[in-house]
Amino acid sequence: MHERAAGRLAAHAASGGTPAPAPTSATGVPAHGVPEQHAARAIAKFDKNGDGKLDAGELVAMLIAFRQQAKEKLAASQSPAPASGQQPQTHTAPATTIPSPSGN
């Protein structure tokens, strides 16, 4: 996989900045990524200087935002939401008795 990415990057550099076309699946989703319209929305959202590209700082900001969003989705999927009008359940461990040290 890394070889293909490196090849596309080399083709991009050799063409003077014209990106090489991304391989797509039968559904139109790039073989290694997200649909083009999703990428375009992400670039538009994080392209602060309006040049149509993400510089290093813009890319880092986007990756941090995506990572935070993924963490939030994971946390939400792991804790069931309470039914409407009910208090969230809290889970507590059963009480345990710690034995006293012998000889006291």
N, C-alpha and C positions, 0 to 999 in steps of 0.2 A: 504494500500500500504506500509506503514512504517513497518507493522508487517512482511510482506514478505521480505523486505530488511533486517530487523533485523534478521530474520530467516536464510537468506543466509549468512549474516555476521557471525552469530554464527556457521553455518555449515563450513564456511571457516576456522574459528579459530580452530574448533574442529578437522578438517581434517589435521591440521598441515600446512595449507597454500594452500592446493589444492582447487581452487575455485569450488563452486557448479555450475552445469550447469544452464545457464540462460534460463527461459522459452521463447519460440519463437512462433511467429505467423505462419500462413500457408505460408506466403511469405518469411520466414526465417529471418525476422527482429525481434530482441529481443522484447518481450512484453513491456519492460520498458527501452528503450534505442535506440541505433543506431546499424546498422549492424556491425558485428564483425570486418570486414575489415576496417571500418571507425575508430573504436576504436583503432585498431592496428596501423593505420597511425598516429592518434593523440598521442598515447603513444610514438611511435618512434620519433615523432617530438619534444615532450616535455621532454622525458627521457634523461636529460643532462648527467647523470652519467653512462648510458648504462646498467643498471641492469635489464632492462625489466619491471620495475615497476615505478610508479610515487610516489615519496615521497611527503610530504606536500608542500614543496616549488614549486615543479614541477607541482603539481595539481593546486595550486593557480595561477601560471603563465598561465596554460592552461585555467582555468576558466576566468581569466581576458581577455585573447586573444579572447575567444569565445564570451564573453559579448561585447567586442569592435566590433567584426565582426557583431554581431546581431544588435547593434546600427547603424552601417553603412548601413546594409541592410534595416533596417527600415527607416532611413533617405532617402535612395535612392528610396524606394518605395513610399514615401510620396511627393516627388518633381518630377514632370514630366521632363524628359530630353528634351531639345530643339531639334527640327529637325536639320538635318545636315545643316550647313551653317547659321543657325539663332542664334541670340543672345538670351540668356535666358531671359524669361519674369520676370520682377520684379513686385510684387504686392504692391501697396501702398494704404493706406486707403484714402477715399475721404476727402477733406478738410472740416473741420467743423468750425463753428463760435462759439466762446465761448462768451456767453452773458456777458456784463459788469455788475458788481455789481450795484444794484439800489442805488440811492442816491448819485452818484458821478458826 
